[in-house]
Amino acid sequence: MKLLALETSTEACSAALYIDGVIHECFELAPKIHTRRLLPMIDSLMAEAQLRPQQLDAIAFSRGPGSFTGVRIATGVMQGIALGADLPVVPVSTLAALAQAYFDTYKLSSAFTALDARIGEVFWGIYHKSPEGYAELYAPECVIPPAAVALPNELAAGVGSGWGAYREQLLRDKPNQLVEFHPDALPRASAIAKLGVLGYHTGLAVDVTEALPVYLRDKVAKTEAERLLSK
C-alpha cells in the first residue's frame, strides 16, 4: 500500500509517505510558514520514491483539533491532491497522532493527551494502546478548561503542550496520577500515516468531500469576554 500523510495542526509541519510497511518522513518546526514548507516536503518524498499522486492508494491528514490555520492548511493541501488524483481520504485525530507517537516510543499503555487550546482551555483526549499497538480512544475528545478535566483512575503519561501550560490544574485532584510528562511532544505525519493505513483497512476512508476538519469548538474565534458572559 502507498499512502501520503500530512500534519500541520501545531507549530510543527510534517509529511510522511507510507510504502508497503515503511514510513519516510519530513518533519520540522515551522511556526507560521507551514504553507511554504508542506508542499516542498511532499514533492521531496514523492520524488525520492518516484511516485505520482495517481499511484497512491489514499491520503491521510490530521483533521484536528489544533490551530485553526494549521488544520486548514493540511485540509486544503489534502483536498487539492485528493481531488486531482481521485483518491480516498482518511481523517486522523491530532490527539490520536500524539498518543500513537508516544506508544511507538515508550512502554506505558495509557496516554492523557492535551494540546493547549488557548483562552484557558485544552483539547483533551484519553487513549489506550491496543494489543496490536495502535492508539484507541477511551472517551470522546473535547475542548475543556483544565480544571474541569476528570482523570480516570489509572497510571498514564501526560502528552502534549497542554501539560506544559496547565500541569498543576490538570492534576489538581490526583497529583500522583502520571508516571511521565511529555509536554514538548508534537503530532507527526508518521503517526498520521500509521493510523491512516489502519483506518483505510478498517473502512474509515471517505470521499474527499466528506473529509472535514474537526475543531471541537462550536465557534473557533471565541473571545474571553464571550466566555465570561456565557458562565
C-alpha positions as CSV (number, residue, x, y, z in Angstrom):
1,M,0.0,0.0,0.0
2,K,1.1,3.6,-0.7
3,L,-0.3,6.4,1.5
4,L,0.6,10.1,1.9
5,A,0.1,11.7,5.3
6,L,0.0,15.4,6.2
7,E,0.2,17.1,9.6
8,T,0.2,20.9,10.3
9,S,-2.0,21.4,13.3
10,T,0.6,22.8,15.7
11,E,3.9,24.7,15.2
12,A,5.4,21.6,13.7
13,C,5.0,20.8,10.0
14,S,5.4,17.3,8.6
15,A,4.6,15.0,5.7
16,A,5.1,11.2,5.5
17,L,4.9,8.6,2.9
18,Y,4.0,5.0,3.8
19,I,5.1,2.4,1.2
20,D,4.4,-1.2,1.9
21,G,5.1,-1.1,5.6
22,V,8.0,1.5,5.6
23,I,7.4,5.2,6.5
24,H,9.5,8.0,5.2
25,E,9.0,11.4,6.9
26,C,10.0,15.1,6.6
27,F,9.5,17.0,9.9
28,E,10.5,20.4,11.1
29,L,9.4,23.1,13.5
30,A,8.0,25.8,11.2
31,P,5.8,28.3,13.1
32,K,3.7,30.4,10.6
33,I,5.4,29.0,7.5
34,H,3.6,25.8,7.0
35,T,2.3,26.9,3.7
36,R,5.8,27.4,2.4
37,R,7.2,24.1,3.8
38,L,4.5,21.5,3.3
39,L,4.4,21.3,-0.5
40,P,8.2,21.1,-0.8
41,M,8.2,18.2,1.8
42,I,5.6,16.4,-0.3
43,D,7.4,17.0,-3.5
44,S,10.7,15.7,-1.9
45,L,9.1,12.5,-0.6
46,M,7.2,11.7,-3.8
47,A,10.3,12.4,-6.0
48,E,12.6,10.2,-3.9
49,A,10.0,7.4,-4.1
50,Q,9.5,8.1,-7.9
51,L,5.7,8.3,-7.4
52,R,3.0,10.4,-8.8
53,P,-0.2,11.2,-6.8
54,Q,-2.2,8.9,-9.0
55,Q,-0.1,6.0,-7.8
56,L,-1.1,6.5,-4.2
57,D,-3.9,4.4,-2.6
58,A,-5.0,7.2,-0.2
59,I,-4.2,10.3,1.7
60,A,-4.4,10.7,5.5
61,F,-4.4,14.1,7.1
62,S,-4.5,15.5,10.6
63,R,-8.2,16.6,10.9
64,G,-7.7,18.5,14.2
65,P,-8.1,19.6,16.8
66,G,-5.3,22.2,16.8
67,S,-4.5,25.6,15.4
68,F,-7.4,26.8,13.2
69,T,-5.0,28.0,10.5
70,G,-2.8,24.9,10.7
71,V,-5.7,22.5,10.4
72,R,-7.0,24.4,7.4
73,I,-3.6,24.2,5.7
74,A,-3.4,20.4,5.8
75,T,-7.0,20.1,4.9
76,G,-6.6,22.4,1.8
77,V,-3.5,20.6,0.6
78,M,-5.2,17.3,1.1
79,Q,-8.2,18.4,-0.9
80,G,-6.1,19.6,-3.8
81,I,-4.1,16.4,-4.1
82,A,-7.1,14.0,-3.5
83,L,-9.4,15.8,-6.0
84,G,-6.7,15.9,-8.6
85,A,-5.7,12.3,-8.3
86,D,-9.2,10.9,-7.4
87,L,-8.0,9.5,-4.1
88,P,-9.9,8.4,-0.9
89,V,-9.0,10.2,2.3
90,V,-8.6,9.0,5.9
91,P,-9.1,11.8,8.5
92,V,-7.0,11.2,11.7
93,S,-7.3,12.9,15.0
94,T,-4.4,15.1,16.0
95,L,-4.7,13.8,19.6
96,A,-4.6,10.2,18.3
97,A,-1.4,11.0,16.5
98,L,0.1,12.4,19.7
99,A,-0.8,9.2,21.5
100,Q,0.4,7.0,18.7
101,A,3.8,8.6,18.6
102,Y,4.1,8.1,22.3
103,F,3.1,4.4,22.2
104,D,5.6,3.8,19.4
105,T,8.4,5.1,21.6
106,Y,7.6,4.4,25.2
107,K,6.2,1.4,27.3
108,L,3.1,2.7,29.1
109,S,-0.2,1.7,27.5
110,S,-2.3,4.8,28.6
111,A,-1.8,8.4,27.4
112,F,-3.7,11.5,28.5
113,T,-3.3,13.8,25.6
114,A,-3.7,17.6,26.0
115,L,-3.0,20.4,23.5
116,D,-3.0,24.0,24.6
117,A,-6.2,25.4,23.0
118,R,-5.6,28.9,24.3
119,I,-8.2,31.1,26.2
120,G,-7.7,28.9,29.2
121,E,-8.7,25.6,27.6
122,V,-7.2,22.3,26.4
123,F,-8.0,19.9,23.6
124,W,-8.3,16.7,25.6
125,G,-8.3,13.0,24.8
126,I,-7.6,9.7,26.7
127,Y,-6.0,6.9,24.7
128,H,-5.1,3.3,25.4
129,K,-2.7,1.2,23.4
130,S,-4.4,-1.7,21.7
131,P,-2.8,-5.2,21.7
132,E,-1.7,-4.5,18.1
133,G,0.0,-1.3,19.2
134,Y,-2.5,1.3,18.0
135,A,-3.9,4.3,19.8
136,E,-7.6,3.7,20.7
137,L,-9.8,6.5,22.0
138,Y,-11.1,5.8,25.5
139,A,-13.6,8.6,25.8
140,P,-14.8,11.4,23.4
141,E,-12.3,14.1,22.7
142,C,-13.3,17.6,23.9
143,V,-12.2,21.1,24.5
144,I,-12.4,21.9,28.2
145,P,-10.9,24.1,30.9
146,P,-8.0,22.1,32.5
147,A,-9.6,22.4,36.0
148,A,-12.7,20.6,34.7
149,V,-10.8,17.5,33.4
150,A,-11.6,14.3,35.3
151,L,-8.7,11.9,35.2
152,P,-9.6,8.2,35.3
153,N,-8.0,6.0,38.0
154,E,-5.1,4.7,36.0
155,L,-1.4,5.5,35.7
156,A,-0.6,7.2,32.4
157,A,1.7,9.5,30.5
158,G,0.8,13.2,30.0
159,V,1.5,14.0,26.4
160,G,1.2,17.4,24.6
161,S,1.6,21.1,25.1
162,G,-1.4,21.3,27.4
163,W,0.7,19.6,30.1
164,G,3.3,22.3,29.8
165,A,0.8,25.1,30.2
166,Y,-1.7,23.6,32.7
167,R,0.0,20.7,34.6
168,E,-1.0,21.8,38.1
169,Q,-4.6,22.4,37.1
170,L,-4.9,19.1,35.3
171,L,-3.5,17.2,38.3
172,R,-5.3,19.2,41.0
173,D,-7.2,16.2,42.4
174,K,-4.7,13.4,41.5
175,P,-1.2,14.8,41.7
176,N,0.4,11.3,41.5
177,Q,-1.7,10.1,38.6
178,L,1.0,10.4,35.9
179,V,4.2,8.3,35.5
180,E,5.7,10.5,32.8
181,F,5.3,14.0,31.3
182,H,6.0,14.9,27.7
183,P,4.9,18.5,27.3
184,D,7.1,19.1,24.3
185,A,5.6,16.2,22.3
186,L,4.2,17.3,18.9
187,P,2.0,15.4,16.4
188,R,3.9,13.9,13.5
189,A,2.9,12.8,10.0
190,S,4.5,9.4,10.6
191,A,1.8,8.7,13.3
192,I,-0.9,10.0,10.9
193,A,0.4,7.6,8.3
194,K,0.3,4.6,10.6
195,L,-3.2,5.4,11.8
196,G,-4.2,6.3,8.3
197,V,-3.3,2.9,7.0
198,L,-5.2,1.3,9.8
199,G,-8.2,3.4,9.0
200,Y,-8.0,2.6,5.4
201,H,-8.0,-1.1,6.1
202,T,-10.9,-0.9,8.6
203,G,-13.2,1.1,6.3
204,L,-12.7,4.6,7.6
205,A,-11.6,6.1,4.3
206,V,-14.1,8.6,2.8
207,D,-14.5,10.7,-0.3
208,V,-12.6,14.0,-0.2
209,T,-15.9,15.9,0.0
210,E,-16.6,14.2,3.4
211,A,-13.1,14.7,4.8
212,L,-13.7,17.8,7.0
213,P,-11.6,19.4,9.8
214,V,-12.6,18.9,13.4
215,Y,-12.1,22.0,15.6
216,L,-14.1,20.7,18.7
217,R,-15.1,24.3,19.4
218,D,-18.6,25.4,18.3
219,K,-17.0,28.7,17.5
220,V,-13.4,28.9,16.5
221,A,-12.9,32.6,17.2
222,K,-14.3,32.9,20.7
223,T,-13.3,35.9,22.8
224,E,-12.6,35.8,26.5
225,A,-15.4,38.3,27.1
226,E,-17.9,35.9,25.4
227,R,-16.7,33.1,27.6
228,L,-17.2,35.1,30.8
229,L,-20.7,36.2,29.7
230,S,-21.7,32.6,28.9
231,K,-20.9,31.4,32.5
